[in-house]
Amino acid sequence: MKIKGFSWVGIASDDFSRTFAFFTEVLGLSVATLGDDQAIFAVAPGQQLEIFGRDGRGKRLNRHPTIAFEVEDVEAAKTALIAGGAEIIGEMGRWNGHEWLYFRTPDGHLFAVKRSPADRPIGN
């Protein structure tokens, strides 16, 4: 597995409106996608920040900020992670051409690996 860089950070919020206003008004981030108490911001080319306000899997997994490493192949990364002693959390997620997989390092820290589609660059 070869890490290409950071591609995504996920954050849970108990006050979505306030958190959304902070990231847009104070930090000046551009909204890439806005849903029902969920938003994805373009941070820099190839980087996203996502806020989860509604209760669900995304909010539970990202109670503490989660960083996703960009990889070429999530399935190959899963194999390498298991061989390296990581605990896989749930199934691979897929949305809009993106694929991701959460995992815990041997000392319990939560991270993810993610593949972004070439025709839909993140951050744009």
N, C-alpha and C positions, 0 to 999 in steps of 0.2 A: 504494500500500500504506500502511495506517495501523497502526502498532504500538499495541496496547492496553496493553502492559506485559510484564513477565516472567511466564512461566507455569511454567517448568520448568528445573531444573538437573540435568544428568546427571554422575555420577562413577563411574569405574572403581575397583575394589578388588581387590587381590591377597589380602586376608584378609577375606573377607566377614563372618564371624562377629564379628570384632573391630570392624570398621567399623559393622556393624549395631548392636552393643552401644553404641558411642560415640554414634551418632545417637539411639538410644532412651533409654539410661540417663544419658548425660552431658548431651546437648542436650534431651532430653525430647520428641522428635518423635513424633507418633502415626503408626502404620503404617496406610496406606490399602490397600495391596495387598502381599502377600508371596508370592513364588514360589520356584523353585529357584535359590538364590543370586542373587536379584534382589528388591529391595524398593522400594516407592514410599511416601514419607512426605508427610503433609499438613503444610505449613509455615505457611501463612496462607491466608485465603480467596483462591482463584484461583492458588495457588502450590504446586508439588510439587518434591521432591528425590528422585531415583531413583539407587539404587546398583546397579551391574552387577558381580557377582562371578564368574559363570560366563563361560568363554571364549565369544566370539562377536562379532557385529557391534556390539552395544551397548557391550561392554567396549572394543573396539578404538577406536570413534569417540569415546568419552568418557574416554580415558586422561588427558587434561587436562580439567578441568571444562568442560562445555558449557552454554551458556545458550540457552534457546528463547524467542523473542519470540512473544507471542500475537497472532494475526491473524484476520481474519474469513474469509479465503479463501486457502488454501495455494497453489492453482493460480495465482491472480492474483499472489500474492507471488512465486512462482517466475518468472513473466514479468518482473516488475519487477527481481528480483535479477539475472537474466541480462542484462537491458538495462543494469543498473548495473555490470556487470563482475564479478559474483560467479561462483564455480565451484560448480555443483551437485554434491553428493556422493550418488551412488546414486539410488534411486527414492523416491517418497513412501511413507512408512510409514503403516499404519493399524492401530488396535487399539481395540476397545471404544468406538467412536464418535469417537476422537481421530485427527487426521491431522497429520503432521509431515514436514519436509524439511530435511536438513542442507545447509549451504553454507559455502564459504570466502570471506572478504572478499578484496578485491584484494591485501591484504598478508598473506594466508594464515591468518588467525584463523578457527577453526571455530565456527559458531553454527548455530541451527536456527530455523525458523518453525513454529508449531504452532497448530492450531485445536482447541479443546475444545468438546464438545457442550454446548449450553445446558441440556439436561435432566440432565447429570451434572457439576455444577460441580466444578472441581478444588479440592483442599484439603478436601473434605468426604467 
